């Protein structure tokens, strides 16, 4: 069994290296007034939990999910990005509409959107976590889970802090809602490309 300090350090490095791009996605969600911070947090935790759980199950049954099939999730951020672009074009995402983030009917949809985008962006997470967990004990895998939960909170706090910073928060909030649809579409295309999903669809 690995030394606890070394195990904690490894877990932190693994999470940070596979989720560094999530900070930018979270900045976009936090800057969008349609998304309440609570919805972003719940969605992010659901997405990370799904990635962690999938990796644990895959490692236990020695299942290797082809990257091309995982890449199919890339269509999710493309869909959400195009949907947000359409809403902005139609004027539904205006900054001066105080009701945008007050509609309770959008609550579950917003949570699902954040969770799905997080999972779609997690192909590298699964491919990294699965072989790592396959060589670990149940105790060590549980430690990884606890560290990932704590790191997710740190990621959310960092993104929320930057979005509400006295100096840089205003431009992030002002332009983030306009930029995030393009980021989501680009993210989806990148996922499809890196996972070689396009080649799969052409077969």
N, CA, C and O of each residue as an XYZ file, in Angstrom:
812
protein
N       0.847     -1.198      0.000
C       0.000      0.000      0.000
C       0.881      1.246      0.000
O       1.867      1.323      0.732
N       0.512      2.214     -0.827
C       1.299      3.437     -0.949
C       1.147      4.298      0.299
O       0.113      4.269      0.966
N       2.192      5.062      0.604
C       2.164      5.964      1.756
C       1.025      6.970      1.574
O       0.825      7.474      0.469
N       0.272      7.272      2.647
C      -0.881      8.181      2.542
C      -0.550      9.531      1.925
O      -1.317     10.041      1.108
N       0.590     10.120      2.305
C       0.962     11.426      1.765
C       1.207     11.334      0.258
O       0.767     12.186     -0.514
N       1.915     10.284     -0.133
C       2.169     10.087     -1.563
C       0.888      9.834     -2.332
O       0.736     10.288     -3.467
N      -0.045      9.102     -1.707
C      -1.322      8.804     -2.347
C      -2.142     10.086     -2.531
O      -2.744     10.300     -3.583
N      -2.160     10.935     -1.497
C      -2.881     12.206     -1.590
C      -2.283     13.096     -2.679
O      -3.008     13.714     -3.459
N      -0.959     13.150     -2.721
C      -0.291     13.956     -3.740
C      -0.605     13.465     -5.136
O      -0.857     14.259     -6.041
N      -0.590     12.139     -5.310
C      -0.890     11.562     -6.615
C      -2.327     11.885     -7.024
O      -2.581     12.242     -8.174
N      -3.256     11.760     -6.091
C      -4.662     12.035     -6.384
C      -4.869     13.487     -6.808
O      -5.623     13.773     -7.738
N      -4.187     14.398     -6.112
C      -4.303     15.825     -6.439
C      -3.762     16.103     -7.833
O      -4.389     16.813     -8.618
N      -2.602     15.543     -8.137
C      -1.982     15.761     -9.443
C      -2.844     15.171    -10.560
O      -3.029     15.792    -11.607
N      -3.368     13.967    -10.325
C      -4.200     13.318    -11.339
C      -5.458     14.142    -11.614
O      -5.829     14.345    -12.770
N      -6.114     14.614    -10.554
C      -7.335     15.401    -10.742
C      -7.030     16.703    -11.471
O      -7.717     17.065    -12.426
N      -5.993     17.405    -11.013
C      -5.662     18.702    -11.608
C      -5.309     18.568    -13.088
O      -5.725     19.387    -13.907
N      -4.543     17.534    -13.425
C      -4.098     17.369    -14.807
C      -5.227     16.985    -15.754
O      -5.165     17.275    -16.948
N      -6.264     16.331    -15.220
C      -7.364     15.900    -16.078
C      -8.560     16.851    -16.039
O      -9.527     16.648    -16.774
N      -8.512     17.879    -15.199
C      -9.652     18.789    -15.070
C      -9.273     20.263    -15.173
O     -10.076     21.129    -14.829
N      -8.062     20.559    -15.641
C      -7.641     21.955    -15.724
C      -8.542     22.740    -16.666
O      -8.800     23.919    -16.425
N      -9.027     22.110    -17.735
C      -9.885     22.825    -18.678
C     -11.286     23.055    -18.124
O     -12.025     23.896    -18.635
N     -11.655     22.314    -17.084
C     -12.972     22.494    -16.478
C     -13.130     23.878    -15.856
O     -14.245     24.391    -15.761
N     -12.028     24.482    -15.433
C     -12.111     25.807    -14.822
C     -12.716     26.811    -15.798
O     -13.540     27.642    -15.416
N     -12.298     26.726    -17.067
C     -12.792     27.663    -18.073
C     -14.267     27.424    -18.372
O     -15.027     28.367    -18.596
N     -14.661     26.157    -18.374
C     -16.067     25.843    -18.586
C     -16.909     26.371    -17.427
O     -17.988     26.926    -17.636
N     -16.405     26.193    -16.202
C     -17.123     26.682    -15.024
C     -17.225     28.205    -15.023
O     -18.241     28.762    -14.607
N     -16.184     28.869    -15.486
C     -16.239     30.328    -15.587
C     -17.398     30.753    -16.481
O     -18.103     31.719    -16.188
N     -17.584     30.015    -17.577
C     -18.674     30.333    -18.486
C     -20.031     30.122    -17.849
O     -20.928     30.948    -18.010
N     -20.192     29.026    -17.128
C     -21.474     28.752    -16.477
C     -21.768     29.763    -15.374
O     -22.897     30.237    -15.253
N     -20.762     30.096    -14.571
C     -20.970     31.053    -13.482
C     -21.263     32.459    -14.009
O     -21.944     33.238    -13.342
N     -20.759     32.788    -15.190
C     -20.991     34.117    -15.749
C     -22.342     34.220    -16.447
O     -22.777     35.316    -16.799
N     -23.005     33.090    -16.647
C     -24.319     33.072    -17.291
C     -25.397     33.214    -16.213
O     -25.519     32.354    -15.341
N     -26.172     34.289    -16.271
C     -27.151     34.563    -15.221
C     -28.287     33.553    -15.210
O     -29.059     33.504    -14.253
N     -28.401     32.750    -16.254
C     -29.427     31.709    -16.256
C     -29.075     30.572    -15.303
O     -29.948     29.807    -14.892
N     -27.808     30.464    -14.956
C     -27.340     29.380    -14.093
C     -27.079     29.913    -12.689
O     -26.254     30.807    -12.502
N     -27.779     29.365    -11.710
C     -27.498     29.707    -10.324
C     -26.235     28.957     -9.882
O     -25.969     27.856    -10.364
N     -25.466     29.543     -8.974
C     -24.258     28.861     -8.485
C     -24.553     27.459     -7.958
O     -23.767     26.533     -8.163
N     -25.690     27.308     -7.278
C     -26.044     25.991     -6.738
C     -26.236     24.967     -7.856
O     -25.846     23.809     -7.711
N     -26.828     25.386     -8.955
C     -27.048     24.476    -10.077
C     -25.727     24.056    -10.705
O     -25.544     22.895    -11.072
N     -24.807     25.009    -10.826
C     -23.494     24.703    -11.391
C     -22.754     23.717    -10.491
O     -22.143     22.762    -10.971
N     -22.814     23.957     -9.181
C     -22.112     23.091     -8.229
C     -22.676     21.672     -8.266
O     -21.922     20.701     -8.327
N     -23.998     21.557     -8.230
C     -24.625     20.228     -8.249
C     -24.296     19.509     -9.554
O     -23.938     18.331     -9.545
N     -24.417     20.218    -10.672
C     -24.129     19.612    -11.968
C     -22.688     19.153    -12.088
O     -22.406     18.081    -12.623
N     -21.771     19.984    -11.579
C     -20.353     19.620    -11.625
C     -20.086     18.377    -10.786
O     -19.367     17.476    -11.217
N     -20.658     18.328     -9.602
C     -20.456     17.160     -8.740
C     -21.067     15.899     -9.353
O     -20.484     14.819     -9.260
N     -22.231     16.033     -9.973
C     -22.846     14.878    -10.625
C     -21.970     14.373    -11.768
O     -21.797     13.167    -11.937
N     -21.419     15.299    -12.549
C     -20.560     14.909    -13.664
C     -19.285     14.232    -13.201
O     -18.897     13.193    -13.735
N     -18.622     14.827    -12.193
C     -17.382     14.246    -11.679
C     -17.662     12.891    -11.026
O     -16.878     11.954    -11.175
N     -18.782     12.791    -10.302
C     -19.147     11.516     -9.671
C     -19.383     10.439    -10.712
O     -18.977      9.292    -10.531
N     -20.045     10.810    -11.811
C     -20.294      9.844    -12.879
C     -18.983      9.372    -13.505
O     -18.823      8.184    -13.786
N     -18.051     10.288    -13.723
C     -16.755      9.920    -14.289
C     -15.984      9.012    -13.336
O     -15.385      8.022    -13.757
N     -16.004      9.355    -12.059
C     -15.314      8.550    -11.047
C     -15.953      7.164    -10.959
O     -15.251      6.153    -10.962
N     -17.278      7.119    -10.882
C     -17.973      5.837    -10.773
C     -17.750      4.953    -11.977
O     -17.532      3.749    -11.841
N     -17.805      5.550    -13.164
C     -17.564      4.780    -14.391
C     -16.164      4.197    -14.398
O     -15.965      3.048    -14.793
N     -15.198      4.986    -13.963
C     -13.811      4.526    -13.935
C     -13.624      3.398    -12.927
O     -12.885      2.448    -13.185
N     -14.292      3.500    -11.778
C     -14.197      2.452    -10.762
C     -14.773      1.143    -11.299
O     -14.147      0.089    -11.190
N     -15.965      1.222    -11.878
C     -16.606      0.017    -12.424
C     -15.751     -0.579    -13.530
O     -15.559     -1.794    -13.592
N     -15.235      0.286    -14.408
C     -14.409     -0.188    -15.508
C     -13.153     -0.886    -14.995
O     -12.733     -1.904    -15.546
N     -12.558     -0.339    -13.944
C     -11.337     -0.945    -13.411
C     -11.626     -2.276    -12.716
O     -10.804     -3.191    -12.761
N     -12.781     -2.384    -12.080
C     -13.120     -3.606    -11.349
C     -13.411     -4.771    -12.289
O     -13.107     -5.920    -11.970
N     -13.995     -4.478    -13.440
C     -14.336     -5.561    -14.369
C     -13.372     -5.604    -15.553
O     -13.583     -6.314    -16.536
N     -12.294     -4.805    -15.416
C     -11.262     -4.770    -16.453
C     -11.854     -4.414    -17.814
O     -11.465     -4.965    -18.844
N     -12.785     -3.497    -17.795
C     -13.425     -3.063    -19.033
C     -12.692     -1.857    -19.590
O     -12.451     -0.879    -18.883
N     -12.346     -1.935    -20.846
C     -11.703     -0.810    -21.512
C     -12.682     -0.273    -22.552
O     -12.936     -0.912    -23.573
N     -13.221      0.899    -22.279
C     -14.173      1.515    -23.195
C     -13.397      2.216    -24.303
O     -12.586      3.098    -24.018
N     -13.627      1.842    -25.559
C     -12.906      2.498    -26.657
C     -13.114      4.004    -26.614
O     -14.231      4.483    -26.422
N     -12.029      4.743    -26.795
C     -12.095      6.201    -26.719
C     -13.066      6.777    -27.742
O     -13.689      7.811    -27.499
N     -13.195      6.104    -28.892
C     -14.082      6.615    -29.939
C     -15.533      6.648    -29.477
O     -16.286      7.551    -29.844
N     -15.927      5.657    -28.667
C     -17.307      5.629    -28.174
C     -17.514      6.667    -27.074
O     -18.575      7.286    -26.991
N     -16.498      6.857    -26.229
C     -16.571      7.901    -25.212
C     -16.681      9.264    -25.887
O     -17.351     10.172    -25.393
N     -16.011      9.382    -27.020
C     -16.018     10.646    -27.749
C     -17.385     11.056    -28.249
O     -17.598     12.229    -28.553
N     -18.329     10.109    -28.344
C     -19.684     10.448    -28.779
C     -20.331     11.475    -27.853
O     -21.236     12.204    -28.260
N     -19.860     11.528    -26.604
C     -20.365     12.529    -25.665
C     -20.014     13.947    -26.108
O     -20.572     14.920    -25.601
N     -19.091     14.055    -27.052
C     -18.713     15.370    -27.552
C     -19.860     16.112    -28.211
O     -19.836     17.337    -28.326
N     -20.872     15.358    -28.645
C     -22.023     16.017    -29.255
C     -22.825     16.809    -28.228
O     -23.556     17.729    -28.595
N     -22.699     16.464    -26.942
C     -23.462     17.157    -25.896
C     -23.074     18.626    -25.780
O     -23.954     19.482    -25.864
N     -21.780     18.962    -25.588
C     -21.440     20.385    -25.517
C     -21.726     21.132    -26.812
O     -22.038     22.322    -26.783
N     -21.622     20.442    -27.954
C     -21.960     21.084    -29.228
C     -23.433     21.470    -29.229
O     -23.794     22.572    -29.642
N     -24.280     20.556    -28.764
C     -25.719     20.826    -28.705
C     -26.022     22.006    -27.790
O     -26.754     22.921    -28.168
N     -25.451     21.982    -26.572
C     -25.717     23.061    -25.630
C     -25.154     24.389    -26.122
O     -25.759     25.441    -25.916
N     -23.987     24.338    -26.778
C     -23.399     25.559    -27.306
C     -24.251     26.173    -28.404
O     -24.479     27.383    -28.412
N     -24.724     25.345    -29.332
C     -25.574     25.838    -30.411
C     -26.909     26.342    -29.866
O     -27.464     27.321    -30.367
N     -27.416     25.669    -28.841
C     -28.670     26.102    -28.223
C     -28.512     27.490    -27.608
O     -29.386     28.345    -27.755
N     -27.384     27.711    -26.915
C     -27.149     29.020    -26.295
C     -26.937     30.101    -27.360
O     -27.379     31.236    -27.186
N     -26.261     29.752    -28.463
C     -26.076     30.706    -29.549
C     -27.422     31.124    -30.130
O     -27.647     32.298    -30.424
N     -28.314     30.148    -30.292
C     -29.642     30.444    -30.817
C     -30.414     31.354    -29.867
O     -31.101     32.279    -30.300
N     -30.293     31.084    -28.569
C     -30.998     31.906    -27.588
C     -30.456     33.331    -27.569
O     -31.224     34.287    -27.456
N     -29.130     33.477    -27.680
C     -28.545     34.808    -27.715
C     -28.970     35.554    -28.974
O     -29.264     36.748    -28.928
N     -28.999     34.846    -30.090
C     -29.414     35.453    -31.362
C     -30.870     35.887    -31.297
O     -31.240     36.923    -31.850
N     -31.699     35.088    -30.617
C     -33.122     35.398    -30.521
C     -33.416     36.418    -29.427
O     -34.547     36.884    -29.294
N     -32.380     36.770    -28.631
C     -32.570     37.771    -27.597
C     -33.038     37.226    -26.277
O     -33.431     37.988    -25.394
N     -33.001     35.859    -26.116
C     -33.471     35.274    -24.862
C     -32.418     35.325    -23.772
O     -32.719     35.023    -22.617
N     -31.186     35.702    -24.110
C     -30.119     35.698    -23.099
C     -29.681     37.084    -22.729
O     -28.548     37.284    -22.292
N     -30.573     38.060    -22.896
C     -30.202     39.446    -22.618
C     -29.770     39.626    -21.176
O     -30.354     39.047    -20.260
N     -28.724     40.450    -20.985
C     -28.193     40.668    -19.641
C     -29.167     41.422    -18.753
O     -29.149     41.272    -17.531
N     -30.033     42.246    -19.379
C     -30.896     43.069    -18.553
C     -32.203     42.398    -18.213
O     -33.126     43.056    -17.732
N     -32.305     41.106    -18.452
C     -33.520     40.369    -18.123
C     -33.331     39.695    -16.781
O     -32.713     38.631    -16.731
N     -33.832     40.256    -15.686
C     -33.584     39.702    -14.353
C     -34.297     38.398    -14.115
O     -34.058     37.739    -13.102
N     -35.166     38.009    -15.021
C     -35.915     36.777    -14.807
C     -35.206     35.556    -15.369
O     -35.638     34.424    -15.152
N     -34.102     35.793    -16.100
C     -33.416     34.682    -16.744
C     -33.030     33.600    -15.761
O     -33.152     32.413    -16.066
N     -32.555     33.996    -14.564
C     -32.063     33.016    -13.602
C     -33.078     32.740    -12.502
O     -32.757     32.117    -11.490
N     -34.329     33.217    -12.711
C     -35.320     33.026    -11.676
C     -36.375     31.990    -12.053
O     -37.288     31.720    -11.272
N     -36.253     31.411    -13.240
C     -37.253     30.461    -13.700
C     -36.971     29.091    -13.109
O     -35.998     28.450    -13.507
N     -37.788     28.615    -12.173
C     -37.522     27.327    -11.537
C     -37.598     26.160    -12.508
O     -36.999     25.114    -12.258
N     -38.329     26.319    -13.621
C     -38.464     25.221    -14.572
C     -37.143     24.880    -15.238
O     -36.956     23.768    -15.731
N     -36.210     25.859    -15.254
C     -34.916     25.624    -15.897
C     -33.907     25.005    -14.942
O     -32.800     24.657    -15.350
N     -34.284     24.862    -13.655
C     -33.330     24.387    -12.662
C     -32.739     23.040    -12.978
O     -31.519     22.900    -13.067
N     -33.598     22.033    -13.151
C     -33.101     20.687    -13.432
C     -32.379     20.637    -14.774
O     -31.378     19.935    -14.919
N     -32.889     21.381    -15.752
C     -32.234     21.402    -17.055
C     -30.840     21.977    -16.974
O     -29.926     21.485    -17.635
N     -30.662     23.021    -16.165
C     -29.338     23.621    -16.004
C     -28.374     22.649    -15.334
O     -27.215     22.538    -15.733
N     -28.861     21.948    -14.317
C     -28.025     20.967    -13.625
C     -27.588     19.870    -14.578
O     -26.421     19.478    -14.600
N     -28.536     19.376    -15.367
C     -28.229     18.323    -16.339
C     -27.229     18.828    -17.378
O     -26.322     18.100    -17.780
N     -27.400     20.073    -17.808
C     -26.487     20.640    -18.800
C     -25.059     20.668    -18.285
O     -24.134     20.267    -18.993
N     -24.871     21.138    -17.056
C     -23.530     21.195    -16.477
C     -22.957     19.786    -16.311
O     -21.788     19.545    -16.613
N     -23.792     18.856    -15.829
C     -23.328     17.484    -15.605
C     -22.914     16.820    -16.917
O     -21.873     16.166    -16.987
N     -23.727     16.989    -17.947
C     -23.440     16.345    -19.235
C     -22.180     16.931    -19.860
O     -21.353     16.192    -20.396
N     -22.027     18.253    -19.797
C     -20.816     18.875    -20.343
C     -19.584     18.396    -19.583
O     -18.541     18.143    -20.185
N     -19.702     18.273    -18.267
C     -18.584     17.772    -17.459
C     -18.219     16.349    -17.868
O     -17.042     16.019    -18.009
N     -19.239     15.506    -18.058
C     -18.971     14.126    -18.477
C     -18.399     14.073    -19.883
O     -17.492     13.290    -20.163
N     -18.933     14.912    -20.769
C     -18.442     14.926    -22.144
C     -16.978     15.329    -22.210
O     -16.229     14.866    -23.070
N     -16.584     16.196    -21.291
C     -15.207     16.669    -21.253
C     -14.304     15.718    -20.471
O     -13.131     16.014    -20.247
N     -14.860     14.566    -20.052
C     -14.119     13.667    -19.179
C     -13.590     12.401    -19.815
O     -13.304     11.429    -19.115
N     -13.454     12.396    -21.140
C     -12.899     11.206    -21.779
C     -11.501     10.895    -21.286
O     -11.149      9.734    -21.074
N     -10.693     11.954    -21.101
C      -9.335     11.739    -20.594
C      -9.350     11.314    -19.135
O      -8.445     10.620    -18.673
N     -10.393     11.739    -18.406
C     -10.520     11.313    -17.010
C     -10.676      9.799    -16.922
O      -9.963      9.134    -16.170
N     -11.615      9.264    -17.697
C     -11.883      7.823    -17.660
C     -10.668      7.032    -18.115
O     -10.301      6.033    -17.496
N     -10.042      7.484    -19.204
C      -8.888      6.747    -19.723
C      -7.703      6.801    -18.774
O      -6.836      5.928    -18.812
N      -7.659      7.826    -17.915
C      -6.574      7.942    -16.927
C      -6.919      7.208    -15.644
O      -6.090      6.480    -15.098
N      -8.146      7.399    -15.161
C      -8.543      6.815    -13.885
C      -8.647      5.293    -13.941
O      -8.266      4.610    -12.990
N      -9.164      4.756    -15.057
C      -9.432      3.313    -15.129
C      -8.187      2.468    -14.887
O      -8.204      1.619    -13.995
N      -7.103      2.664    -15.647
C      -5.910      1.855    -15.371
C      -5.288      2.149    -14.012
O      -4.686      1.270    -13.395
N      -5.436      3.385    -13.550
C      -4.889      3.753    -12.243
C      -5.620      3.011    -11.130
O      -4.992      2.476    -10.217
N      -6.951      2.980    -11.209
C      -7.747      2.308    -10.184
C      -7.581      0.795    -10.245
O      -7.714      0.110     -9.231
N      -7.291      0.275    -11.433
C      -7.167     -1.178    -11.601
C      -6.011     -1.745    -10.788
O      -5.983     -2.939    -10.489
N      -5.060     -0.889    -10.432
C      -3.889     -1.355     -9.676
C      -3.948     -0.943     -8.209
O      -2.957     -1.058     -7.488
N      -5.125     -0.458     -7.763
C      -5.256      0.046     -6.403
C      -6.209     -0.803     -5.573
O      -7.052     -1.528     -6.102
N      -6.050     -0.691     -4.247
C      -6.970     -1.366     -3.336
C      -8.255     -0.544     -3.210
O      -8.311      0.610     -3.634
N      -9.282     -1.156     -2.620
C     -10.546     -0.455     -2.410
C     -10.321      0.778     -1.533
O     -10.900      1.836     -1.781
N      -9.482      0.637     -0.512
C      -9.171      1.756      0.378
C      -8.551      2.912     -0.403
O      -8.946      4.064     -0.224
N      -7.588      2.613     -1.263
C      -6.922      3.656     -2.037
C      -7.874      4.313     -3.021
O      -7.818      5.527     -3.222
N      -8.751      3.522     -3.640
C      -9.733      4.083     -4.568
C     -10.673      5.033     -3.833
O     -11.062      6.070     -4.369
N     -11.036      4.670     -2.597
C     -11.896      5.536     -1.788
C     -11.191      6.851     -1.457
O     -11.823      7.907     -1.443
N      -9.898      6.788     -1.194
C      -9.126      8.002     -0.914
C      -9.137      8.908     -2.142
O      -9.301     10.123     -2.032
N      -8.959      8.300     -3.309
C      -9.013      9.081     -4.545
C     -10.369      9.794     -4.658
O     -10.438     10.959     -5.047
N     -11.429      9.084     -4.316
C     -12.760      9.668     -4.397
C     -12.918     10.869     -3.469
O     -13.497     11.884     -3.855
N     -12.408     10.753     -2.253
C     -12.493     11.859     -1.300
C     -11.683     13.067     -1.765
O     -12.121     14.211     -1.642
N     -10.499     12.793     -2.299
C      -9.661     13.883     -2.799
C     -10.328     14.558     -4.001
O     -10.313     15.783     -4.116
N     -10.909     13.755     -4.889
C     -11.589     14.320     -6.053
C     -12.757     15.207     -5.628
O     -13.010     16.244     -6.241
N     -13.471     14.793     -4.570
C     -14.594     15.590     -4.070
C     -14.094     16.930     -3.545
O     -14.693     17.971     -3.815
N     -12.992     16.902     -2.793
C     -12.422     18.129     -2.250
C     -11.883     19.028     -3.363
O     -12.042     20.247     -3.313
N     -11.248     18.424     -4.362
C     -10.697     19.199     -5.469
C     -11.806     19.809     -6.325
O     -11.646     20.904     -6.865
N     -12.920     19.105     -6.447
C     -14.061     19.661     -7.178
C     -14.568     20.918     -6.496
O     -14.905     21.901     -7.156
N     -14.622     20.882     -5.159
C     -15.027     22.061     -4.400
C     -14.046     23.211     -4.628
O     -14.455     24.364     -4.760
N     -12.761     22.894     -4.672
C     -11.745     23.920     -4.905
C     -11.894     24.516     -6.305
O     -11.750     25.725     -6.489
N     -12.181     23.671     -7.281
C     -12.378     24.134     -8.667
C     -13.576     25.088     -8.743
O     -13.507     26.148     -9.366
N     -14.666     24.688     -8.096
C     -15.869     25.520     -8.087
C     -15.602     26.851     -7.389
O     -16.016     27.905     -7.871
N     -14.914     26.798     -6.260
C     -14.614     28.019     -5.512
C     -13.737     28.956     -6.326
O     -13.953     30.168     -6.323
N     -12.744     28.402     -7.027
C     -11.845     29.236     -7.824
C     -12.597     29.918     -8.959
O     -12.427     31.114     -9.195
N     -13.425     29.154     -9.659
C     -14.186     29.725    -10.776
C     -15.173     30.771    -10.283
O     -15.329     31.823    -10.903
N     -15.847     30.484     -9.160
C     -16.816     31.438     -8.609
C     -16.112     32.712     -8.141
O     -16.621     33.816     -8.337
N     -14.947     32.555     -7.525
C     -14.188     33.710     -7.044
C     -13.760     34.600     -8.212
O     -13.892     35.822     -8.147
N     -13.248     33.987     -9.274
C     -12.806     34.761    -10.428
C     -13.976     35.485    -11.086
O     -13.843     36.626    -11.527
N     -15.126     34.807    -11.148
C     -16.296     35.413    -11.771
C     -16.789     36.621    -10.978
O     -17.323     37.565    -11.560
N     -16.617     36.601     -9.663
C     -17.108     37.674     -8.802
C     -15.990     38.590     -8.284
O     -16.209     39.386     -7.371
N     -14.800     38.472     -8.869
C     -13.681     39.316     -8.449
C     -13.985     40.776     -8.768
O     -14.528     41.068     -9.833
N     -13.641     41.717     -7.851
C     -13.952     43.131     -8.063
C     -13.400     43.697     -9.367
O     -14.008     44.577     -9.976
N     -12.240     43.186     -9.793
C     -11.598     43.737    -10.987
C     -11.909     42.941    -12.248
O     -12.380     43.494    -13.242
N     -11.642     41.639    -12.199
C     -11.808     40.833    -13.411
C     -13.167     40.178    -13.502
O     -13.515     39.609    -14.537
N     -13.946     40.252    -12.425
C     -15.253     39.601    -12.437
C     -16.216     40.222    -13.419
O     -16.956     39.515    -14.103
N     -16.213     41.570    -13.493
C     -17.158     42.270    -14.374
C     -16.990     41.888    -15.840
O     -17.981     41.548    -16.486
N     -15.760     41.930    -16.402
C     -15.617     41.520    -17.810
C     -15.919     40.040    -18.039
O     -16.410     39.659    -19.102
N     -15.626     39.208    -17.040
C     -15.946     37.794    -17.185
C     -17.446     37.606    -17.278
O     -17.933     36.860    -18.127
N     -18.188     38.291    -16.395
C     -19.644     38.185    -16.422
C     -20.225     38.798    -17.691
O     -21.209     38.302    -18.240
N     -19.595     39.896    -18.153
C     -20.126     40.605    -19.309
C     -19.941     39.806    -20.598
O     -20.856     39.706    -21.415
N     -18.747     39.241    -20.767
C     -18.445     38.570    -22.021
C     -18.519     37.045    -21.931
O     -18.585     36.360    -22.951
N     -18.508     36.518    -20.700
C     -18.499     35.065    -20.544
C     -19.712     34.401    -21.160
O     -19.591     33.356    -21.799
N     -20.891     35.001    -20.972
C     -22.116     34.409    -21.495
C     -22.132     34.388    -23.015
O     -22.817     33.566    -23.623
N     -21.371     35.303    -23.633
C     -21.293     35.325    -25.093
C     -20.210     34.386    -25.609
O     -20.302     33.861    -26.719
N     -19.193     34.186    -24.797
C     -18.065     33.353    -25.228
C     -18.331     31.869    -25.003
O     -17.915     31.031    -25.803
N     -19.031     31.544    -23.906
C     -19.186     30.148    -23.529
C     -19.845     29.282    -24.607
O     -19.459     28.119    -24.725
N     -20.816     29.763    -25.408
C     -21.353     28.893    -26.455
C     -20.289     28.451    -27.455
O     -20.275     27.300    -27.891
N     -19.403     29.372    -27.813
C     -18.327     29.032    -28.749
C     -17.330     28.071    -28.099
O     -16.799     27.174    -28.754
N     -17.084     28.272    -26.795
C     -16.187     27.366    -26.069
C     -16.773     25.959    -26.044
O     -16.054     24.980    -26.247
N     -18.067     25.857    -25.799
C     -18.719     24.547    -25.740
C     -18.662     23.846    -27.091
O     -18.360     22.655    -27.161
N     -18.950     24.576    -28.161
C     -18.905     23.976    -29.495
C     -17.486     23.526    -29.828
O     -17.278     22.421    -30.330
N     -16.504     24.398    -29.542
C     -15.110     24.042    -29.806
C     -14.683     22.842    -28.972
O     -13.955     21.971    -29.448
N     -15.141     22.805    -27.723
C     -14.821     21.681    -26.842
C     -15.383     20.385    -27.407
O     -14.698     19.362    -27.417
N     -16.619     20.422    -27.874
C     -17.234     19.230    -28.444
C     -16.500     18.737    -29.682
O     -16.272     17.539    -29.847
N     -16.131     19.673    -30.551
C     -15.394     19.304    -31.762
C     -14.043     18.702    -31.405
O     -13.609     17.725    -32.014
N     -13.376     19.298    -30.405
C     -12.073     18.787    -29.966
C     -12.206     17.369    -29.415
O     -11.373     16.507    -29.693
N     -13.260     17.134    -28.630
C     -13.487     15.801    -28.068
C     -13.699     14.788    -29.178
O     -13.123     13.701    -29.140
N     -14.516     15.126    -30.167
C     -14.777     14.224    -31.290
C     -13.495     13.944    -32.073
O     -13.263     12.824    -32.528
N     -12.669     14.978    -32.221
C     -11.429     14.822    -32.993
C     -10.410     13.967    -32.252
O      -9.846     13.026    -32.810
N     -10.180     14.310    -30.977
C      -9.152     13.599    -30.217
C      -9.535     12.145    -29.960
O      -8.662     11.282    -29.873
N     -10.826     11.870    -29.840
C     -11.278     10.496    -29.597
C     -11.429      9.707    -30.891
O     -11.760      8.522    -30.866
N     -11.184     10.372    -32.031
C     -11.318      9.741    -33.350
C     -12.732      9.211    -33.583
O     -12.931      8.183    -34.230
N     -13.709      9.940    -33.039
C     -15.099      9.525    -33.178
C     -15.593      9.722    -34.593
O     -16.444      8.966    -35.062
N     -15.070     10.734    -35.287
C     -15.484     10.976    -36.666
C     -15.187      9.769    -37.534
O     -16.003      9.384    -38.372
N     -14.004      9.165    -37.334
C     -13.652      7.963    -38.095
C     -14.617      6.825    -37.786
O     -14.960      6.028    -38.660
N     -15.053      6.762    -36.515
C     -16.005      5.703    -36.114
C     -17.312      5.882    -36.869
O     -17.891      4.903    -37.342
N     -17.786      7.120    -36.990
C     -19.060      7.375    -37.647
C     -18.991      7.117    -39.139
O     -20.015      6.870    -39.776
N     -17.792      7.173    -39.700
C     -17.635      6.953    -41.135
C     -17.521      5.488    -41.515
O     -17.504      5.143    -42.697
N     -17.442      4.634    -40.512
C     -17.295      3.201    -40.800
C     -18.602      2.622    -41.332
O     -18.673      1.429    -41.630
